[in-house]
Amino acid sequence: MSRLSREALFIGNYFSHLRGTQPVMERVAIKLRADGIKISLSSKKIFWLWRVIDHFKYIFFKSYSIAFVDVFSDRSFMLAEWAVFWLRIRKKKIVLTLRGGKLSEFDARQKERVNKLFRKADQIQTPSLFLQNYFKEEIEISYLPNPIDIELFSFVKKGSPSTCKLLWVRAFTEIYNPHVAVLVLQKVLLEFPEATLTMVGPDKGLMNKTIDLIKELNLVEKINIVGPVSNDKLSSYYQSHDVYLNTTSYESFGVAVVEAASCGIPIVSFNVGEIPFLWNDRENILLADFGDVDGMADAVNAILADSSLVEKLSRNAREKAEVFQWNNIRPEWIKLLGDE
């Protein structure tokens, strides 16, 4: 018989106070606190060195019995390595959560380093069937999908689009390819000249470049860049638009895609990472090969022209999204927090 750990430490990036949108583990922490579990979050510091210092302080001076460490690729991987090293000094139970969409590529370059980190964990989990499948020959990894606040993303039944409004919700950074959304709109306008595009998300280096492209293509009047939007306001964008564009290069789960699906907006996505593991083409999503702007634009045109396809995608996507509501995920978290 196990008892519930009442104190846990989450180690990752928690920048909602700066960017508006809450990361998954921050939302999980809020839910678990409602069960009377004390959760400490490290770190809310955006600068890398400050995060290192924060992790050290939390690991050595906070009270907890189990630590959950988010694992991403590249420079962030080093943060996980240091955290695990310090946690082992403190003899704490360690659960690694594999999150980075680029983690498979990082593993191909740094396999021994990745394996060394994995060997130090008591347990490894991931919200990504793609990553679980990638590592399945090397180590046992449990699947624990990310929850969404489905009550914040209520379903709106979609019929025949009347406004041809496209929506893109991601950060303006290389991994999410904001320029692709602009190029897709340019092609959709040939068939639907009334089409528009709304772009939601924080600037992480590519907003000015995206604006330059918009000006170059004479699409200033057709595109509205909103900037970051908090979780509790995102649903109004999903509900008021006709097609959601997912243009990412990598996808380890795709919270934004699930939130869009919950609201019933038809989704067009590149067929990358987690996407083909969770979603079925022409059943609850339309897929295009990675980098295929023409294919993505054709998929958008198909949605804008076919109300029966809209209704099918909308209904089935919502049904899929309901799998990820907290009530379905909570029992697995309670099990994880059990001490022998």
N, C-alpha and C positions, 0 to 999 in steps of 0.2 A: 504494500500500500504506500503511495507516495503522498507527500504533503506539498502544498503550493509554496514556491519561493515568493516571498513578499517583497524582495528587493532585487532589482536587476539593473544592469548598466548597458545602455545602447551606445555603441561607438560608430559614428558615421558623420554625415554632413547635415546640419539642421539650420537652414538659412531662411526659414519662412518669415522671420522678422525683417529680413532684407528684401526678399523676392516675392512675398505674398503667398505663393503656393507652398503648401505643407508637404514635405517629403513623406514617403510612406511610413517609415518607422516612427516619425513624430505623431502621425495619426494613430498608429498602433499603440504608442505610449499613452495617448489620451484615453483610448478604449480600455486598456489594461488598468489604468489608474482608477477607472470607474469600478473595477473589481477589487479595489483596495490594495493593488500592487504598487509599490514605490518604484518608479522608473527614473533613473538619472540619464540625461542626454549629453553626450560629448561628441561633437562640439558645435557651438553656434558661431565660432570665430571663422571668418571667411579667409583670412590670410593663413597660408599653409603652416608657417612656423608657429603661429599662435595656436593653431589646432593641435600641433604636436605637444605643445606645453599643456594645453587643456586636457588632452588625453592622459598625459602623465599624472596631472593633478587628480583627475577623476579616478584613475585606476588605483592610485596609491592612497588617496585620502577620502574616498567615498565608501559607504557601506553598501555591499551587494554580495550576492552569492553566485550569480551567473552573469556572464557578459556576452552580448551579441555584437559581433564585429562585422560591419559591412565590408565586403571585398570588391573593389573595383580594379581596373587595370592601370598600368603606367605609374605615374608618380603617386597616385592614391594607394597603390598596392603597398608601397613602402610604409604608409601610415598603418595599414593593417599588420604588417610584419612587426613594427615596433610595438603596437598595442598588444599583440599576442605574446611577444617576448616579455613585456612587463607583467601581463596577466599570469603567465606561467611562474614568474617570480613570486607573485602573490598566491599561487596555487588555486586560482579560480577556475570554475567550469567555463569552457569557451565554446561558443557556437558561432561558426562562420556562416555568413549569409552572402552567397555569391550573387552580385547584382550587375556587374559591368557587362554591357553588351559587347564590348571589345575583349572580354576576358579570354575567349577562346583563342584569339590572335595573340594575345599576350602570353598565353600558355605555350603556344607553338614556338615562341621566341625564348621563353624563360621557364621551360618545363621543370627543371630541377628546383628552381626557386619556388615555383607554385606548389610542387609536391612537398617540399620542406615545410611550407606553411600549413598545408593540409594535414600533415602528420602530427602537428602540434594541437590540433583541435579535438575536442571531445565529440563534437558533432558538426556536420556540415549540412546546410539547407540552402535552397534557392527558390525564388518565385518563378524561375524560368525552366520550362520543359526543354528548351533548346540547350541550356547549359547542363541540365541534368543528363540529357542524352549525350552531350559532347564528352562529359567526364565519366560516363557509366562504366567504361572498361577499366578505369583506374581506381575509382573510389566510390563508396556508397554515399549518395547524396539524396536527402529527402526533399520532397516537393512541398512547398508551402506558398501558395499564391498570395500576391498582394491583395489586401482588402480594399474596397472602395466604400465611401459613404453614400450608399445608394439613395439614402433619403435626401441628399443634396442634389442628386442628378435624376430628377423625376422624368418619366417617360412622356413624350408628346408624340402622338401618332402622326406619322408623315403620310401625305398623299402626293398629289401632283405638285411639284415645285412651281411656285408662281413668281419667285423673286430671283432665282438662280444665284443664290448667295453661297459662296464657298468660304470655308473656315479652315484656318491653320493655327494650331495651338502647340507651340514648343518654344524653346529658347533660341535666340538668334546666334547660333554657333554652328561650326562646320558639320558636326555629326547629324544635325537635323535638316540641313540643306534648305534653308528658307528660299533660296533662289529658285528651287524647283517649283514651289507653289506659284511663284510669279510667272514662270514659263508656262505652267499648266494653264493659268488663267488666260495668258496671251493666246493660247491655242483654242481654249473653250470659247473665247469671244468670237472666233470665226463662225461658230455655229449658234451661239447664244450671245448676241451683242449686248444684252442687258446684264450679263453676269458681272458680279463683283467679288472681291476677296477681302476678308478680314483676317489680320494676322495678330495673334495674341501671344505674348511672352516677353521675358526680360532680354535685354541686350547682353550677350556674352561675347561680343567682338565683331559680329557680322551685320548689325543693324544698318550702319552707314553704307556698307557695301550693297546691302539689299535695296536701300533707298536710292542709291545711284543707279542700280539696274532698273528700278521702277521708272525713274525719270528717263533713262535711256530708251525704254520701250514705250514711252508716252502713256503710262498707265496710272499716273498720279491720281486722276479722278476716279479710278476704278478700285483702288486699294486703300484700305484704312488700317494703319498700324496702331494698335491699341496700347501695346506695352504689357507689363505684367498685370495679372488679374488674380485676386484671391480666390481660393477654392469655393467659397460660398457664393461667388458671383459668376463662376464659369458656366454653370448650367444654362444661364440665360443666353449665352452665346451659342451653345450647342442646340438649344431649343429653337432659336430664331434663324438658324441657317439651314441650308439644304444639303450640303455635302461637306464632309470632313476629310481633309487631306493629311495623310500621314507619310511624310517624305524622309523619314530617318534612314541613316545608313546602317544602324545597328538597333536591335531591340531586345532587351533582356526580359521584359514583361509587357510594357506599354500601358501604364496607368491611364494616360490621356485617351488612348483608344478605347479602353473599357468604359471610362466616364462618358465619352461620346456615344458609345453603344447604349449605355444605360438611358440616355436621353432620347434615343431613337433616331439620331441623325445618320443617314447612310454614310459608310466609310469607304474611301479609296486609299489603298496603302501599297507601298513597295513590299514585295514578298521577301522580307529579311528576318533573320533571327527568330524570335519567338512567334512572329505573326502566323506563319503557316502551321505552327503547332497548336495554336489556340483558335484560329479562325479558318473557315472554309469558304473558298472562292465561290461566288455567286449564290451562296446560301445565307451568310450573314456579313459579307464583306465583298468588295471587288478588289482584286489584286493585279498589280503590274510588276514586271521584272524590275529589279533595282536599276535606277537610272533611266528608265524608259518613260520619258516625258510624254511622248505621243500616246503610249499605252495608258498612262494615267489620265490624260485628257480625254481619250476615247471612253474610258470608264466613267468619267464625270458626265460626259455627253449622254451616255446610255442611261444614267440615273435621271438626268434632267428631262429626258424624252419619254420615260416609261414609268407611269405612276404605279403599275403593278409590281415592278421591280423595287421601287421605293418602299412600298408597303411590306414586301417580303423581307428585304434587307433590314428594315427598321424593326419589325416584329422579332425576327430571329436574333438580331444583335442584342436587343433588350433581354431576351430569354437567356442568352449566353452571359450577359453582364451580371445577371442575378446570382449566378454561381459564386461571384466574388464578394457578395455582401458580408459584412462582419459576422453576422450570426452563423454563417457557414464556416468561417475561418477561425473564429474564437476557440472552439474546442481543441484545435491543434495547438494554439498558443498556450492554452491552459495545460495541455499535456507536456509541452516543452518546458514549462516553468515548474514542473514537478521534480522534486528532489527524491532520490532513492532513499 
